[in-house]
Amino acid sequence: MNKYEINIYEQIARNIRKYRKEIGITQAVLAERVGVSHEFIRRIESKKGAKTFSVDTIWKISLALDVDPGKLFEIDMDEVVNI
């Protein structure tokens, strides 16, 4: 798989989950900080869920996680290959 074949929504979801777990908060806490439902965050992070979210949502999530928004778009090819 090359970087052009990666589903960016799935990559963003993996990064959200990674950074959320790094700071030790639950999906419910992240949802509260962002101002969305727990179900919405659960669907974003789900491997099977539909991935549709706005740039505004990504911005709010990055603020809630205290990470640069660009970090949510980073692709770790080693991680992608092992999925």
Secondary structure as GFF3:
##gff-version 3
##sequence-region A 1 83
A	DSSP	alpha_helix	8	22	.	.	.	ID=ss1
A	DSSP	alpha_helix	27	34	.	.	.	ID=ss2
A	DSSP	alpha_helix	38	45	.	.	.	ID=ss3
A	DSSP	alpha_helix	55	65	.	.	.	ID=ss4
A	DSSP	three_ten_helix	69	73	.	.	.	ID=ss5
A	DSSP	alpha_helix	77	81	.	.	.	ID=ss6
###
